[in-house]
């Protein structure tokens, strides 16, 4: 059973509210008092809504096999929880939840106990609750439902922006005051600011790890670095995205040549040898595994295997939903999951994670940082514009190619406007099939 965008939006808010209720009740049992455990001030926990929508989008095709559905739910939810936890820690310098005290945890972000519980929820939601909610949603008058969703969305965005700005603004002001005066009195005055006081007080109660005492410790003097893309910065990650996209394309091309004897394009875009899946994979692995780069090879291998498998599965479903095209199919491999991932290639992701974090990343990071700051910034900005345009044209070309295929391969004369004429002329079927030799149009 598939769900449309309207239903998914309702799922997001319904499950965000249910998740908030669960968190509040759990906190009430532990602390014996009411505590708003949500990131935002309203009665919502967005991570639960995100997980529920991900289940509704990515897991329905596994409903015929309960075991795979359970496994897929556990992996997908763990992936979302891990990424969310790592990103929040990178933004706010502290863990928002910590499973370090629970056995079989990974960096305190996820643990086997809750991953298995998410798998059970995937079964219950997919087989019972989501279909029931879909019926209830359609009992709401369509116009009223759309208006309600817009109101909820606007309120949520304002709430999230306000909360984020309050915390980030407080951190920056603490740093500035510390740099200018180094005094505690000014810091204390800032903490009494009427605008941020209420939000910060609520966040301290819900998440003690990001208390004002923690923020004070981070309000230390920082000297402006003249090194380009130092640490795990935006420009460093984007540079690695470009390098990873290029190396991934070359690696896949060579692998196909060795295994099949055919030299075929493995690019994701129409201009240049770039594999977006590999580029995003390298960026994601670096951003998430950066903190554990000094761990053992086996530790990084397990993390890379799980993250890579979940990432590839999500990419496969996403491209099929958006472009109506399947770019790879592992149905002929043993231990595959819906033809989207297979155990062998998941292990390959694990090996790639070890090679990347232990060998390639340190080497590439060092050379990226050797670029003059001004030149590096200009190059990155140019490549950002190029890749945005490249991805946009590639998406349009794929959409037009799909239209021609569904219409029985009509000639460019069937184009209805100048854009379609351009796409038919520059990206005809022959060229598209050469760039995407394994692409399959999904009916």
N, C-alpha and C positions, 0 to 999 in steps of 0.2 A: 504494500500500500504506500503510495507516494503522496506527499502533501504539497500544496501550493504555497506561494509566498505569504499570502494572507494568513493561512493557518500557522505557518512557521513563526510569524511575528507574534501571534497570540501565544503559541507555545513558549516563546522566549519570555514573555512577561508572566505567564502563569507559573512556569517552573522557577523563574527568578523569585517570585513571591513565595512559592512553596519552600524553596531553598532557604529563604530568609526566615521563614517560620521555623524550619528545622534547626537552623543555627541559633536562633533566639531561644528556643526551647532547650537545646543542649546547653547553652550558656547559663540559662536559668537554673537548670538542674545542678550544674557545677558550681556556680557562683551564688546561688540562692537569691538572685535579683535579676531584673530586666536589663539586658545589654544589647544594643543594636550592633549586631556582628557584621552588618553589610559594609562594603566599601563606600557606598553612597549613603546619604542621610535618609532617603526614603526606604520603604519596606521591600527592598529588592536585593538579591545577591546575584549579580549578572553572570558569575561563573557557572551557576546552576542552569540559567537560561541558555548560555552558550553550549553547555554540555548536552542539554536536552535537544536543542536544535541540531547539533552535530549528530546525535543519535538518529533523529528523524530524517536527516538528509543522507547520511552515509551508511546506515545499517539495514534499511528495509530489504535490500537484495539478499541479505544473509538470513532472513527469517525462515527459510526452508530448512536451515541447519541450526538447531538451538546451540550446539557447542560452538560453532563458528560465530554465532551472534553474541554469545557470552564472551568469547575471547576478543572479538572485535570491540565490544563495548568496554571491556576492561582496558584494552590497549589505547583506544581512542580517548577515553576519559582521562587516563593517566597522562597521555600526551598533552591534553589541554591543561590539566592541573600543573604539570611540570613546567610548561612554557609560561603559563600565567604567573606561577610562583617565581620563576627565574626573572621574568621581565619586571615584576613588582619590586623584587630585591634590587635589580639594577637601577630602577628609577628612584627608590626610596632608601636604598642602602641597608635594608633589613628584611628578614623573612616575615611574611604576614601570617604564615602558619608553619609549624615545625613538627615533623613526625620523627625527629631524631630519637625520641624515647621509645619508639615502637620498633619491634624487630622487623627485619627485612625491609628497611626503608632505603630510599636513594636520595642522598643529600638533604634529607629532611623534607623534600618537596612531595614525594609520593611514597607509598608503602604498599606491600602486597595485600594487607588486610582491606584497605579501602579500594584498591584496584579490583579485587574480587567482588566487593560489594557493588561497585559500579557495573561490573559484568552482570550481576543479578538484576540491577535496575534496568539495564539494557533489555533484558528479556521481558520484564514486567511492562516497561513502557511500550516496547514495540508490539507485543501481543495483545495487551489489554488497555492500558491507560490512554495512549495516544489516539487510537480509534475512537474511544469514548469521548475524549476531549474534542476531537474533530466534529463529532455529532453535536455536542453542546455549543461549539463555536458557531456553527451554521444556524443555530437557533436565534442568534443575535441578528437583528436587522442589519443588512450589509452596510448601509450608509452610517448607521450608528456605530458599528464596529470599526469602520475605517476612521471615523472621527476620534473614537476612543484611543485607537492605536497611535494616531498622530499626537494627541495630547500626551499620552504616556511617553512617547518617544522624545518629545520636546522637553518634558520635565526631567526625564532620565539624563539626557544630554547636558542640560543645565546643571543638574545635580552632580554629574561626574566631572564636568569642567570646574565647577565651584570647589569641589572637594580636592581635586588635583592641584588647582592653582593655590588653594589655601596651604596645602602641605609643601608643595614645591616652592611657593613664594616665601614661606616661613624659613625653609632651609637656606634659600639664597640670601634672605635678609640677615639670618644668623651669621652666615659666612661673611657678608659685607661688614656687619657691625664688628665681628671678631677681627677682621682685617684692619678696620679703621681705629678701633679703640682697644680691643682685647679685653674689655670690661664685662663683668657679669651684670652690672646694673642695667645697661642698655638692653641686654638680652632679656632680662626679666621684664622690662617695660614692653618689649615686643610681644612677649607671651601674654600680656594682658590686653592686647589689641582686641577691641570689641568685635571686629570682623571675623577674626580667626579663632577666637577663644572657644566658642561653642563647638565648632567642628573638631578642633584639636582635642578638646576634652572628651568628646565622644570617641574619637579614634584611639585615644590613650586607653580608655576603658575596654574597647573592643579588641585592640591589638597592642598590648603592652610593649611589644618589641619595637614599636615606632614612637615611643614616648618622647617627650621634650628633652629628657635627659640624654636619650640617644641622639637626638638632633643636635644637642649642644656639643656632643663629642665630635660630630662631623663638621661643626662650624670652626674649622681650623684654617689657618692662612694657607692659601694656595697661590703659588707663583704661576704666571702665565707661561706655558711651555711654548718654545719655538719649534718643537719637533712636530712634523706633520703626522696627523692621524695616530697620535700616541695612545697606547692602551687599546681597549676595545671600543673605540669611538665610531661615530657614524661613517666618516670617510674611510676608516680602516675596514669596516664591514662592507661598505660598497665596493671598495677596491678588491676585497676578497670575493665578492659576488661576481665581478667581471672576470677575475682570474679563474674562479671555480667553474663558471659557465663555459669558459674557453677550454680549460683542461678536461672538464667532463665531456664536452663534445668530442674532443680529440680521443679521449680514452674509449668512449663508446664506439667511435668509428673504427679504431684499431681492433677492439674486441670483436666487433661484427665481422671485420675482415678476416681475423684469425679463425673464428668459429664457423663462419658461413662461406668464406671465400668471396664475399661480395663487398664492394666499396660503396657504402650508402650513407646518405646524409643522416645525422642524428641531431640536427639543429632544431631548436624550438621557435626560431624566428627566421624571417625571410632574408634578413641582411646579416651576414657574418656567422661564423661557426660558434654559436653560443647556445648552450643547453640551459634554459631557465631553471629547470628542475634541479640540476646540479648546482647552479649558482646560488639559488635560494637555499639548497641543502647545506652548502658550505657556510653560508651566512648564518643559517639557523644553528648548525652544529657549533660554530665558533661562538656565537652569542650565548648559547646555553651551556656548552662544555668548557667555556673559557675559565670558569672558576675551578674546574677539576682537571685542568690540563696537566697538572703535576701528579695526578693519581696513576695507578698501575695501568699497564696496557689492557689487562683483562677487564678492569673496571670500565675503562673508556669503550672497550669493545662491546660490552653488554649494553651500555647506554646508547652507543651508536646504532646497534642492531635494533633496539626497540624504537628509538626515535626515528631512524631512517625508514623502518617498515611502516610506522604510523604515518609519517610524512608522505611517503610514496602512495599509500592507499588514499589519503586525502586528496593529493594532486590528481590521481586517476579519476576519482569521482567528480571532482571539481571541473576538470576539463571536459568530461562527458556531459555534465549538466550545462555548462556554459557554451561549449562549442558543438555539442552533439557528436563529438568525435572521440574514439578510443585510440590513443597513441601507442599503447603497448598492451599486450595480452599474454599472460603467463599461464593460460589454461593448460598448456602442454607440459608444464613443469609439475613435479611432485611437490606436495605440501604447499599448494597455492591457495590463496584466499580470494575467491571470486575472479580469478585471473588477473587481479590487480597487483598483488605482491606474492612472492614465494619465499620460502625459507632460505634458499641458496642466496638470493639477492639481498635478503635481510642481513645475512652474514657478511655479504660484500659491503653493505653499509657500515657494519661494525668494523671491518678491516679498514675501510676508507676513513672512518673516524679516528682510528689509531694512527694511521699514516699521516692524516691531515694535522692532528693536534700535536703529534710528537715530532714529525719531520718537516712537513711542508709549511705549516703555519708559522713556526718560529723563524724559518728561513725567509718566507715571504714577508712576514711582519717587519723583520729587520730591514729589508730592502725598501719596503713601502715607506718606512719612517725616514729613510735617507733622502727621500725626495724633498727639494726645497718647499717650504710651506706654501708659498704663493703659487708655484707651478703645480704642485699636487692638488691644491684646491681648484685651480682652473681646469685641470685635466678631469677631475672627478665631476665637476659641474657639467662639462661638455659631454662626458659619457652618460651622465644621468639623463640629459636631454635626448641624446641619441637613443638610449635604450627605451625611454618612454615612447618616442616616435616609432621606433622599431617594433615594439610590442603592440602598439596601436594599429599600425599597418598590417602586422601579422594577423591580428585578431580579425580585422576587416577582410583580409584576403581569405582567411579560413572560412569566415561566415559566407562570403560570396561563393567560394568553392563548394561549400555544403549546399547552397541554393542551386547551383548548377547541377550537382549530382542528383539532388532530389527531383529536379525538373528533367532529368534524363540527359544531362550534358548539353544543354542548349548553347548556341553560339553567342559570342559577344553582342550580336545584334539584339538580343533579348534584354540588354541593359536598359534601365529606365531613366538613368541620370548620369551625369559626368563622372561621378565617383565610381559607379559600377562599370562604366566603360573603361576607366583607368585600371581598375582591378582586373577586368577581363583581359585587357591588353598586356599588362605587366605581369600578371600572375595567372596565366592560363592553367588548364588542368595538367598539362605536361610538366610545367615548372613546379606546381604545387605537389604533384606526386613524386617529383624528384627530391624536393625538400622534405616531404613527409611521407616516405615510402611505406611506413607501417600504419598510417592513419586509416581508420575504418569509420565510415559514417554510420551512426546508430539510428535505427528507425524509431 
